[in-house]
Amino acid sequence: LAGAAAVLKRSRATISRCALALTGVSDRPFLAKSAETLVGTKGDRGALAKAAEQALEGVTVNSDIHAPEEYRRHLAKVVARRALEKALERTR
């Protein structure tokens, strides 16, 4: 229904690069521009949650027999947050 993958690089405990890809949400996979807002931060939970929440801005979310738009939107935000959190964990 929705999938996410994140790549994150830290330099001296500060995020220096971040990319977040989402799939199953729109007509094709895309990179969420909101991930760029994490660059220069420490990657606290609030910042990660905000980037995940904003990941779908400007995106038309699909609705079909498998999931209505509202559920797919919710699920995409959840998997985006989890992907960002896991990517941050891997940098420690």
N, C-alpha and C positions, 0 to 999 in steps of 0.2 A: 504493500500500500504506500509506504514512504520509506526512503532510506537516506542515510547521511554518512558522509566521510569527512574527516577533518585532518589537516596537517598543520602543525604548529611548531614553531622554532623559538627557543628562548635564548637570550644572551644576558648573562648576569641577572637572572630572575625576572627579566622583562621580555615580553613577547616582541620578537623582531619580525616575525612572518606568520601569517595565518590565512588559511584557505578553508572554506566550507562548501562542499558540494552536496546537492540534494537531488534525489531522483524519485520518480513515482508520484510526483506532486503536480507537475505541469506537463505540457506536451513533450518536453525533453529535459534531460538533466541540466542543471545550471549551477553556477558558482554564486553563492550569496554574498552580496557586497557588504553586508553587515559585519562579516568576519574581519574586514579591514579595520573596523573600529577598535579591535582588541590590540592592535599594534601599538606599542608604547605603554601598555598597562601591565600589571602584575598577573592579570588573569583571575581575579577574584570571582567567586560564584555569582555575584550580582552582575558583573560585566559579561560573563559567559551567558547567563540567562537573558540579558538584554539583547545580546547579539543573536541568540537563537530566536527570541521573540520577533526581532526585526528581519529575520532571514527571508520572509515571504513578502516583504514590501515590494509592491509593483509587479507581483507575479499573479497570474490567473491560475487558481487552483482548480484542478479537475474534480468532477463529480461523476460517478458511474455506479453500476450495480454493486460494486464491491465496497464502496465507501462514499458517503455524501461529502460535499466540499467542507463542511464544518469539521467533521471528524478527521478528514485527511489533513486539514490545516493544523488541527490540534496535534495529531500524530507527528507531523513534520517538525513542529517546534520541539516536541519531546525528544525525537531522535537527533535533532540538531544540537540540542543542549548536551545530550549524552555523548555525542561524538566529540564535541569541544572539550568536555570534561575529561574524556579518555585520552584525547590528544595531549592535553596539559599534563595528565598523569605520566604519560610516556616520556615527557621531557625531564622528569625529576630523576 
